[in-house]
Amino acid sequence: MSVDQVAVLGVGMHPWGKWGRNFVEYGVAAAQDALADAGIDWRDVGFVAGADTMRNGYPGYVAGATFAQALGWTGIPVTSAYGACASGAMALDAARQRILSGMCEVALVVGADTTPKGFLKPNKGERGDDPDWLRFRLLGMTNPAYFAMWARRRIDLFGASSDDFAQVKIKNARHGLNNPYARYRKEVTAEAIAASPTVSSPLRLLDICATSDGGAAVVLTSMEYARKHLSSSAGSADPLVKVAAISTVTPTFPNTILEMPNFATDSAAGISRPERGFKQAIGDSAYAQAGLGPDDVDVAEVYDLSTALELDWYEDLGFCGVGEAEKILRDGVTTLGGRLPVNLSGGLACFGEAVPAQALAQVCELTWQLRGTAKGAQAENAKVGITANQGLFGHGSSVILTR
Amino acid sequence: MSKAKLPAVEGWFTMSPSDDTPRPVGADPVALIGTRCTESGTYFFPPERVMSRAPGFSGSELVEVELSTRGRLWSYTDAQYQPPEPFEAPTDPYEPFCLAAVELETEQLVVLGQVVAGVGIEDLVVGMEMELVLGTLYEDEDTEYTMWKWRPVAETTAGGEA
C-alpha cells in the first residue's frame, strides 16, 4: 500500500528552552523560519494545521486558528489536532491529505508549547471519569513511573543495565552539543548520571527527559508545486525532501503492553494477542506506506522519553532483533559515524519535551539530515530517515522522509 | 471516634467488611471488580459497563466479576519524589512508595497498584507472586479513603535468604 508523496519545502524551529513566554510566540517564529526556508509568502499558504497544547488554555486547544490569526488572517481553512506526543504528526497528516486530495498546494503545520516546571500533570479540577486524572489520584503514577516499568522489563528480560541506559544519554548529549535548537548542550558522563537522584527506579533524573518550551513548523506542498517553485525561485529545498509515510496507527485489541495513563492492559484471555505489538505496528505502517524497510533507513529520530525507551525503539523499528538494542548501541551502530545514527539532534535528552512540537521537530531534523545542512551533528549521505514517537491514550507516530 | 471508610474510587473494588455484597466463605477481603465479555471471554478492568471493547463482540453481554487476587509481578518501580496533584500524600513529610504491575493468569491482563508501605524496591523481583490487600490511600479529618494495594506473598518475599 504505497502512498503518494508530498514535498517538504521548508522547515523551521524556535530553540527549545524554559523561556516562559506564550507558546504562540514560538510557533510564529518557527512558522516564519519554515516559510523563509521554503521561499514562500504566507499569503500563498492554502491550509494551516496546528498541533494542540493542553496547557495553554483555549488558544492551545485551537492551535490551527491561533497560529493563523497570529500570522494574519488570510481566510484559509484550518484544523487543529490533538494526539498527545503524536499531535504534530496528526497535524502533518491532515496537511498531507489536503494536498493529496488536490484541495490545496501549500500547507503549513505548526506545533508549539510552554510547559511548567516539574512532572507533567493533568489540568486542575475533580475529574473522576478521566483516567489521566485518576492515575495521579489513585496511584501516584507519573509518566516517569511508566517509563520505569518499561525500563525494568529490559533489565529483567534482556539483562540490560543502568550503564547501558546511561550510554544512550552520553551518546545523545554528544550528538546535541552543537545543535543551536537544543536546550541542553553539554557532555554528560556516566558518573554524573549515576550520581543523579533516582526518580523512579531504575531511572535516574538524567535518564528522563525534561519538559521544555519550543516550537517547530513544516511547509508541505504537492510534488508538482515543489518542482515548479524550485525551478523558478529561491528557497533552501535542495535536494528536495519528500514525505514518504506518516503513520498514526492505534493499538489493536488486545493491547497487552501497559500504556499511559491506563490502570491495566487489555486482557488476552478471550482474544489472542496481535502478532505485532502497538509500537511495532507504528513503524510497520510507515514502512508499508513508503514501500521501504528497516534496512533502507540511514538515520532516525526516536522518542527517548527515557534512555531505556530509545533502546525499545531500535527493536520496534526493526533496527535489530528483540533484546539486541544494547549491543548495537555499544557497537556504535546508532552513534554518529555508525551505520544508522539515532537522534543526531540530541533527542529529548538534549531538547526536553515540548509535546505538540516534538513530532514536527523530528521532521525538521531529518529534513536537515537528508539535505546535508544540519547545524549540529550531520549524517553522511543520508537518503532515508524515520521518526517515531508515542504518547498517552494509544497515540504514536512515525514519519518517513526520503530524498 | 473511628473514621468512616470509603473507597477512593466507586465500583472498582470490593471492600470488606463495609461492603454489603454477600461473599463466599474464605474469599479475600478485597477484590478488583472487572467485567467479562461473555461471548469472547475477555475481561475488562476498570470494569467496562457500556459495551464490550473486543472488536466484533459489541452485542455481547458484560457480566461483573471479581478478578483473581493473586498474580505475578510483571514490572515495578517507585516514586522517589512526591507525585503532583491530584495525588494526596498520606504522610507529611512525603514517604516514597513502590508501584507494581501484576499479571493475572486467568484474566491475562496486567493491573497496576501501589505496593503496601514497608516494601522497598530491593524486596521486589519480576515474576514473584503478589496478592491484593486493602490499604489506605489517604485520610482527611473524618474519612479514610481505601484503595487496593499489592503485597508480596509471604513465602516468596526475599526475607534475606533469596
Interface residues (C-beta under 8 A of the other chain):
Chain A: G118 F119 K121 P122 K124 E126 G128 W133 L134 R135 F136 R137 L138 L139 G140 M141 T142 A145 A148 M149 W150 R152 R153 D156 P197 T198 V199 S200 S201 P202 L203 F253 P254 T256 L258 F263 A264 T265 D266 S267 A268 A269 G270 I271
Chain B: A8 V9 E10 C37 S40 G41 T42 Y43 F44 F45 P46 R53 A54 P55 W74 S75 Y76 T77 D78 A79 Q80 Y81 P83 P84 E85 P86 F87 E88 F97 L99 A101 T106 E107 Q108 L109 V110 V111 L112 G113 Q114 I121 V126 G127 L137 M147
